[in-house]
Amino acid sequence: MRSSSLLRSPLPGLLLILAPMALAALPAKEPKPPTFEGSSQVVAVEVPVNVVSRDGEPVRGLTAADFEVYDGSDKQAITSFEVIDLKTIQEPGAPGAPEAAPALPELRPAARRHFLLLFDLSFSTPTSILKARLAARDFVLHSLHPTDLAAVATYSLETGPKLIVTFTPDRVQLARAVDTLGYRQALDSARVDPLHFVIDEPDNALLNTASGSSSASGRDERKDLINQEIYDYLKTIAIAAQKEERSFQRSRISNYSRSLAEVAKALNAIQGRKQVVFFSEGFDSSLLLGRDTTDPGAAEDADNVAFGQTWFVDSDQRFGNTGLQGEVGRMLEQFRRADCVIQAVDIGGLRAGADEQARPSGEGALFYMAHDTGGELFKDANNLREPLDRMLEKTSVTYLLTFERSDLKTDGAYHRLKVKAKLPPGARLTHRAGYYAPRPFQQLDPLERNLLASDGIASAAPRRDLDINVLTAPFRATPERGYVPVIIEASGKSLLAGEKGKKLDVEIYAYVSDQQGRMRDFFNRRVALDLDKGGARKGMEEGGIKYYGHFDLEPGAYHVRVLVRNAGSGRTGVQTVPVTVPSYAEAQPVLLPPFFMEDHQKWLLVREQTGGELKGSVVYPFTVSGEPYVPAARPVLDGGKPARLCLVAYNLGKGELAVQGEVVAADGKASPQGKLSRVERTATGIQGLDKLVATFDPAGLSAGDYVLKVAVTDPATGHKQTNSLAFHVVR
């Protein structure tokens, strides 16, 4: 590795603030990536629209011709129209789903539903919060659609908003976040995920989320202990809040409003409509709305006004404090601008024991917050299933309208939207109130950049601001586990584009999720380079950064999600690749992708931090006859030069092996050019492991993209194994 300094990214985990642009393109085109350079750009603005009938049922069957979109007063041409009906999308293997149900579609971020479960720790009693967790846990485990994303956060006056788990499809981590409310002593994880997808080791999270096993007694004892610890933690927060005098209530609520406004700004980074399920008892409604008509003081005020004795009337107590109303109004405007709907859950009825002391009602304040953002107030947190299911049903059909603007300045200005539609009688529509123009990446603080990265990982939508390529392969570690190297190549030219300074900071994030959307493992790294030292700039211009990490995985199908970002300019690359870890215990034949051996001198090589030893039982696996080589994630071949490659296989049998290679062009047609030859079987000294060295000659192939398909057949048994790898030819 050439001269470079490496450091772990200590990015914090609060809710963040970001420009909310939902960047997309016409269906037939590659999505346009967001950029932050220059004074203007072509921006595709996505507008999710929900339409419900008079009876609250979603309205289906509308077309693009039924809608009109206005940016300010200017009517916009709808360049893309998409209908997402969750009733037609069923998870394979789910009850009622057909046996041949297709895999879940890769929905664009703006087309997904997003739910933020926000627990108010300061204006709620500990008992009510602990009981409200049951409804929240049931909601994330049993009510959400497989394509939905959810997040969990807390708020307290002392610490402000805290993100526990970011928007993720991982129901297990969400349930652990609800169970613990982020209380670190209740978690077993020794690692901290900077993007907040994983708060507990996956196996521990799954164990603590499961129920009804032979070890239920021991688990119940641990659960009771954790609940007591969390109760004590919440009680400490409650006592601190109760020490405030009433004279300070208004200032507390002002701080509350400003903090929640920051939460709303943070949610701008998440594309699509956000439902904020807010668990709280609310603050004293009279401070905001004035006295209720049933309050004895209200009659006295009315008499004083009737007899002209207005000096006896406290207008703040009668009508509410106008300054406070302004603060709360501005906070709710931020939620509306971020396309957030507050679904307020009044958990005041769940108090018990020492928490049953009298306290001012917060129901009016919660209703005010929900109503002004288009949401509802739910009063019984013990029975939320029915009202929340109604909310889910209302939003089960989304019409995604897209228009393009090429004249936007990167100034972060807010643009109001209006959507008109031809609707059935009594139907009504809801849509985002507006959008923010992009801002230069340099103006985003570290918190904003963190959530932008997590949104890229969660959506898994390809991004090509940076040219990155990823190679994964499931090597055998033990009969029960696979060792899966993850090789990430980031093009130096794309990383250096627009860079004028001497320093280059690169952030690398990698996560692996299973078929159920659970995040099974992750690694992250921040690479800091001094471009003027050790030939770093030349190395970047000739190649780039090649990072080597790995995951230890059980047999199964997974997706590896990788995000690489220039920490200075914000240019980002996102790629998701599938990997299947076979059950090596069954000793079935397995062929890994062909590994092209390339000159590592053109790369700045960075290897994972392992604390002195690898987690798995496999050391660096890319060797031939004891000599290490560097495989290419996406080989770039000179059309006039043969290239060496290595084929790794397990359990192929003894004797001669027949090896065939086939080249497939970008149009899907087989090419007669390109030959695989000089195949040599090498000794490995490991039973069941084969390594074959071959030569691939790309002669005759014109410049462009191809796929090399390799088949290895055992003539004795007829077993045939195939695998492939994409490559590029230059002339």
N, C-alpha and C positions, 0 to 999 in steps of 0.2 A: 504494500500500500504506500502510495506517495504521501508526501507531507500533508497532514490534515489534522485538525483538532476535533475531537468528538465529545459531545455532551448529551446527556439525557434531557428531553424536553420537560420542564416542570410547569407546563401550562395549567392554570387553575381551572376550577370547574363550576363557576357561577353561570347563571343564565346571561346570555350575551346580547349585544346589539349589532344588527347587520342590515344592510340594504336587502329588501325582500324580493328582488327581481326573480321571477320564475322564467328562466331563459329556455326557450325551446325553439323548434323550427317546424317547417312543413313536414308532414308525415314521410314524404319521399326523400327528404334530405337528412344529412347528418346533423344532429343538434348543434346549434351555435353555442360555443362556450362563452361564459361571461368574461369580459376583459375589463381592465381598470386603467388602460393607458389611453392617452389622447383626450380630446375634449368631447368626442361624440363616438357613438357606436350604434350598430344595428341591434336593437333590443327587442326580443319577443316577449310580450307581456301576456301571461296566462291568467285568465279570470275564471275561477271555479264558480259555478252557479247551481244552486239547489232550488227546485220548484216543488211546492207541495199544494195539494188540493185543499178545498174547504174543510175536508175531514182529516187533514194532516197526513194524507198518504202522498208519497212521491209521485210526481207526474212524469210519465214515460211517453216516448214517441215524438218528442220535439226534434226539430232539425235546425241546421244553421240558419235557414231562411226565416225562422221564427224569432231570431234575436237581433238586436242592434246594440252596439257598444259605443259609448261616447267617452273620450278622454277630455275632460273639461267640457267644452261646448262643441268639440269637433268629433263628428262621427268617424269611426275607424272601420276599415275593411277587415273582416274576419278572415284571417289567413289559414286558420286551422280550427277544426271542430271535432271534438271527441266526446263520446258518451261512455261513462263508466257506471255500469249497473252491477252492484255487488251481489244481487240475487243470482246473476248468471255466472259468478265466479265462485267456484267451490274448491276447497282444499282437497287434493287427492287423499283418499282414505278417510275423509270426514264422514260422519253419519249422514246417510241420504245421498252422498255423492256417487255418481256412477263409477263402476270399476275402472273404466278407461278415461276417467276425468283427466283433462290436460293439466300440465303444471301451471302453477299460478303465474299470471302474466307479470312482466316487469313494468309496473305502472310508473309513469313519470311522477316526480315528487309532488307537483301541484295537483295531481289526480288522486293522491292518497288522502285518507282522513288522518288527522293528527290529534291526539288527546294528551293534554298536560294535566296530570293529577297534582294539584297544588294544595298542600296542607298548611293552614294558618296556625302556627304554634303559639302566637302571642295573644290573639283574641279568641282562644278556645281553651277549655279545660283539659287536663291530661286524660281523664277518663273518657271524655267524648272523642278525643283524637284516637285513643287506642281502639275504641269500638268502631269508629268510622273506617278504620283500616280493613275491617272484615268486608264491608261493602266494596271498598276500593279493590281489594284483592280478588273478590269474586268478579268484579268488572273486567280486570285485565286478564284473568285466567279463562273466563267463560263467555264473555259478551262480545269481545272485539272480533272483527273479521280478520282472517289471516293476512290481508293486505294492509291492515291498519298499523300505524306506528303510534307508540305512546311513550311518555316520559313522566318522571316523578320528581317533584321538587318540594321544598319546604320554605316557609317564610317566618321570620321572627324579627321583632324590632331591634333586637340586640345584634343580629348577624346579617339581617337582610335576606334576600332570596338565595337559596342554595339548590343547585341542580344535583340530584342524586344519581339518576340514570337519564341519559339523553334519549331522544326519540329513536326507538328501536323496535324491531319485531320480536325481540327476545322476551317471551312472557315470563320465563323463570327469573331473569334478572329484575324485571319489573316487580314481580311478586316479592322478591327479597328486598327491594327498595321500599315497598309499602310496609313490609313487616318490620324493618329496622328504622325507617325514616332517616337513613344515613348515619345512624349512631354507630361509630366505628367499633366500639367495644363489642357490638353484636355481630360483627362480621369477622370471617376467618381469613380473608384475603390478605396476603403479605405484599401484594403488588398494587400499585395505584394506576388505574387507566386514565390517562390525561383527557380522553374524550368521553369518559363516563358511559361506555357501553357495558363494562364489566365491573361490578362493585364487589363481587365475591367470586371465588374460584368456581367454575361451572359445576363441578361435582358437588361442592358444598352447597351451592345455591339450589341445585336440583334436589338434594337430600332434604334441605330445610323447607322446600316447597311441597314435597310429596306428602302423602298422608295414607294412613291405613295399612301399615306394614307390621311385621312381627316386632319391630323395635319401637313401636308407637309409644310405649310407656317411657322409655328413656328419652325419646325425642320430646314428649310432652313436658318432662321435667326441665329439659333445656329451654323449651319454649317459654315455660312459666318464668324461668330465671331471666331470660332475655326480656320478656314483657315487663318484669319488675324493674330491670335496669333502665329500660326505655321510659317507663312511668316516672322513675326518679329523675331522669334527664328532663322530661317534659315538665315535671313539677318544679324543677329549678328554674326553668324558663318562665313558668306561670307566676312563681313567687316574685321573680324580678319584675315582671310586668305589673303585678298588683301593688308594688311599692310606689308606683307613680301616683301622685295626687290627681284629683279630678281637674284641677286647674291646668294640668299638663296634658289632658286628654286631647285637646285640639292639636297640639304640636305633635303628639304621637300619631294622630290620624293623618296629619300632613306628611310626616315621614313615611307612614304606611302607604299613602297615595303616591308619593314620589318613588318609593321602592317598587310598587306594583307597576308603575309606569315604565320603570326600567325593565321589568319582566316583559311587558308588552313590546318594548323596543327590541328586546332580545329575540322575541318570536318573529320579528320581521325576517330573520335569517331563514326561517322554515317556510318553504314554499307550500302553498295550499291553505285551506281553511283550518284553523286551530280551535278545538273545543277545550276550554279551560274548565275542568271539573274542580271547583273551589270548595274544599272542605273547611268550614269555619263556623263559629257562632256569631261572627260579625261584631262590629263596634257599636257603641251606644247610638242608636238611630236618631235620638232626639238632638244630638249634637249636629247632625247633618240636616235632618228634616223638620226639626222643631217638635213641639209637644203633640202627642196624639190627642184626638178629640175626646177620648175617654179619660184623659188625665185631669184630675181635679183642678190643677192650675190653669187648664185651658179655659174653663168656665169663668174663673176669676179674671183672667186676661180679657175675655170677651166683655165682662161687666165694666172693667176699667176703661176699655176703649169706648163702650157705649156711653159712658158718663164723662168722656173727655179727659180722663185721668191717665193719659198715655205715659206719663213719667213713671207710673208704677209698673209698666210693662217692659220686660226684658225681651227685645225683639229677637235676640239670638235664641232664647229659650222658646219663644213662640213660633218662629219661622225657620229656625236653624241659622247657622253661621254662614254668611254669604262668602266669606273668604274660603271656608272649608268646602263649601259647595263648588267653588271654582277649582280648588285643588282636585277634588274627586272628579269633577267634570273633565278636567284636562287629562287625568289618568284614564278615564273611560274612553276619551277620544283617541288615546294612544292604542288602546285595545282594538277599537274599531279600525284604525288605520292599519294595524298589523293583521287585519282579517281574523280577529279572535272573538269568539263568543264565550261569555262567562256563563257556565251552568253552575249556579250557586247551590251548595248543599248545606242547609242549616243543621248542624249537628248538636245544637243546644239541648235537644230532648234526650241526648244520650248520657247526660251527666248523672253521677251517682255518688253516694257516700259523702265524703268531705267536700266534693266538688258541687254539691247541690245548693250552695249558698246563693242567695238572691243576687242577680246581676242585671244591669239594664239590657233590654231586648235589642238584638242586632238584626232581627228579621227584616225590618224596614230597609236598613242599609244594604243587606244582601239582595233584597228584591230590586232595589234601585240599581245596583251594579249589574245584575243579570238582565233586567229589562232594558237598560240603556245600551246593551251590546247585542240584543236580540236573543238572549237566553232565557232560562226559566229558573225558578226557585223551587228546590225540593226540600221537604221538611223532615222526612223520615229516612234517616241514613240506614236504618235496619232493613228497609224494604225499598232499595233503589232499583232493583232489577226491572220492574215494570216501567217506571218513567224514563230510565236510561235506555231501555230497549226501544221506547217510542222515539227518543232522540236519534238512536242509531237507525231506525227505520226511515225517519224523515230525511236523513242524509245519505241513504243508500244509493241514490241516483245522483250523479254529478255530471253536469254539462260543462266541458272545459273549452272555453273560447280563447282564441289567441289572436292578437294583432301585433303588428311590428311598428316600431318607431326608430327612425334613423337620425332624428334631430335632437336627441336628448343630450343635455350636458351632464357631465359626471359631477354634479353638485349636490346630490342627495335630496333634491327638491321633491316635495310631495305633490302628486298629481291625483286629482279626484276622478273617480269613474262613475258612470251611470250605465245601467243595462236595462233596455226595454225589451219586451217580448210579447208575442201573441199567445195569450194563455187562455185556458178554459175558464168559464165563469167561476169566480170565487177563489181561483188559484192565486198564489203569491210567490214571488221569488226573492231570494237573498243572494247577495254577491259581495265580493270585497269592495270596500268603500273607495279604495285608491291604491296607489303604489308609489314607492320611492325610486327616484332615479339612482343609478349606481354612484358610488363614491370611489375615489382612488384608494387602492388597497392600503397605501401608506397612512391614510387617515383613520383606519380601523385600529382599535386598541387590541391588545392580546386576547381579551375575552371574546371579542367579536370574531376574531380569526379562528379561535378554538371551535366555536359552534359551527362556523362555516365548514371546517374540516369534518366534523361529526356528521353534518348534513350530507356531505359528499359520500361518506362511508355508508350511511344508512340508506340512501337512495340507490347506491351502486350504479348510478347512471354514468356511462363512459364520459370522460373529459379528456380533451387533447390539447389544452393550453401547453402542457409539457408532453413530450414524446416519451412515454414509458412502456416497457414490456415486462411481462412477468412469466416466469417458468416455475412450475411445481411438479413434483414427482413423488409417489409414495414408496420409499424404500422400506425394506423389512427391518424393524428394530427388534421385536420379539414376536412370537406367534400371535400375541394379542394386540400389538400396537404397530403403527407405522411411523417412520421417521420421514417427515415431509419437508425437504428443503424448499425455501421460497427465494428465488433469485430475481432481484428487481434491478432493471437497467433503466436509468434516466439519462436521456440524451444531453450531453454537455452543451451543444449548440442551443437547444431550447431552454436550458437552465440559464444560460448566459445572455439570452435575448433581452436587449434593453438594459443590461447591467453596465454601469459605468464605474462602480467602485472597486475596491480591492478585496472586499469581503463577499463571500457567498454563503448564505445559510440555507440548508435544505432540510425539510422535515419529511420523515418517512413514517407512515402508519400502515400496519397490516393487521387484519382481523380475519378469523375463519369462523364461518357459521355453518350449522348443519341444516338438514332439510326442513326442520321445524323453525328455522330462523334464530335458534339459540347461538349466541356468541360463545364459541368453545375455547378460544385462546386469542392472544394478541401479542404484538410487539411494536415498539415505536423507537425512533432514534432521531436525533438532531445532529446533523453534520455541519460543522463550521469550517470553511476553507479560507485560507489566505492565498488568494490567486497569484500573488507575486512571489511565493516561496515554493521551493522544491519542484518546480515545473508543473504546479497545479493547473495553471491556466492552459498550458499546452495540452495537458492530459484531458482537460474538460473539452477543449476544442476538437481533439482527435476522437474522443470517445464519450466519456461522461462518468457517472457514478454507478458502480455495480455493487449492490448490497446483498449480503448473504445472511438470511435468517432461517428459522425452521419452526415447525409445529410437531408435537407428538400427538397422534390421533388414533382413536380406535377405528376398527373397520366401519365404513359407511361412506355416504356421499356428502361432499362439502362444497362450499364456495369460499375462495380466498379473495378478500376485498383489500385492495391496495390503493393508497393515496400518497402521492409525492407532491410537495409544494415548495416553491421558492419562497422562503419566509420574508424576503424583501419586497418582491413585486406581486406576490399572490398568485402567480401563474401556477396552475394545478394540473396534474394528471391523475385520472382515476381509472382503474381497470379491475374487473372481476373475472376470475378464472375458476372453472370447476375442477375438482380433484376427487377421485374415488379411491379410498384405501381398501384394498382387498383383505379378505380374511386369510392371512398367511398360515393360520393354524390348519386350514383345510388342504394345504399343499397343492393348490391349483396353479396351473401355468399363468404367469403374469409377464407382460412385456411393458417396460416403461418407455416414455417418449425418446426418440433419438436425441442424443446429446452431442451437438457440434462442439468440437474443441477449437477454441480461438485464442488469439494472441492476447493474453491478459495485460500486456504492457499499455494498451490504449485505454484501459480503465483505471480509475481511482477505486481500488477495492476496499470495501468496508465490511467487516464481519460483525455478527451479532455479539452483544455483550452477554456472557454466560456465567459470570461470577466464578470463573476458573475451571468449570467443567460443564459439559453439555448435559441437558436434562435427560436426553434419551441415551440409549446404549450404542448408538451409531456415531462414529466419528465422521470426519469429512468423507462423503461417499464417492466423490468424483475422482476416482483414481483408475489407472490402467497399469497393471504390473507394478504396483507400488508407487507409481509416479502420479502426482496430482495434476489435474487440468481444470480449466475454467470453462464451464458450458455457457453457451450463448442462449439468452432468453428468446431472442429473435435473430437468428443468424443472418448476416449480410454477406453474401457470397459474391466474389469476383467471377464473372461469367467465364473467365479464361483460366481459372485456377481450381484444381480439385481441393476438396475439403475433407478432413478426417472427422469421423464421428464414432461414438461409442453406443452400442446397444446393450442395455442391462435387462436381464430377464431372470425369472425365478421358476424353478421346477419344470424346465423344458425337457428333461430327460437326457440320456447319454447318446453318444454317437454323432453322426453328421446332422447338421441342421440346414434346411433350405431357407435362404433369405431372399426376399424380393422387395424391390422398391418401385414406387409409382409416384410420379409428379402430377399434381392437379393444379391447374391454373386458376386465376381469380374468377373466371367464368364458370368454374365447376367441371370443366372438361379435362380429361386426362391428356397429358402431353407426351409425345414420343421421345422428347429430349430429356436429358438428365439421367445418369446411370449410377447405380450402386454396385460397387465391385470390391475385390480384394478383401473379402470378409475373413477375419481370423478370430478363432475362439481362443481366449486367453485363460490361463489358470488363475483362479481366485483363492483357492484354499478354503473356501466356505461352501459347505454342502448346500446344493440347491441353487446356488448363485452363479449365473453365467454373465460374462462380459465379452462382447464381440466388437472388434475394431474393424471399421469398414472405411472405404473411400467413396465419396460422392462427387461425381463430375457434373457440374452444371452446364457444360459446353452445349451450345445450341439454344439455350434459353435466353430469350430477350429480357431486358430490364423489366422488373415488376415483382408482384407478390405471388407466392406459390405455397403449396403444402406438400411435404414429403410424407407419403404413407409407406410404412414398413410392415412387412409380414414375415414372421418366423414360424416355420413348420417343422415339427418333429416327424420325419418320415416313418419312424417305427410305430408311432401311435396315431399319426394324422392330426395331432393337436396343432392348431394354427392360432397364433396370437398376433394382433395388429395394434399399431399405435401410430401417431403422426405428430408433426411439428411444422408450424408455418415458418417460411424463410423469405428473404428478399434478395433479388439479384440486381447487381449494378454492372454497368459497362463503362 
